[in-house]
Amino acid sequence: MMRYDLDGGIPTLGVALAEHMNLDELKVLATLTKTRAPARKAELVEHILTFLEGDRLRTVWQGLDDLQKAAVAEVVHSGDTRPSASSSMPSSGAVASCRTT
């Protein structure tokens, strides 16, 4: 598997899931699909990608509140793959709430 340099950005969602998230993090994401998820990492990545095909990604985005959208934007437009402690987000609790909704 090819590793991507974060300085150049992460080219796809699949790469982000496969190379920058561990199995436990993927399991949490997979529970949000409310469907039966596989156990292996590669299969979890494919499961999540399949769930977000078509208009589902837009539907997920539209279901986020303003704070959750800000947390996503913070990560997408930063040079890191996760919100930093010094980010403009109000608290780590606010970011954590994005993961459970």
Secondary structure, DSSP 4 states (H G I P E B T S, - for coil): -PPPPGGG----HHHHHHHHS-HHHHHHHHHTTTS---SSHHHHHHHHHHHTTTTHHHHHHHTS-HHHHHHHHHHHTSSSSS--TTSSSS-HHHHHHHHH-
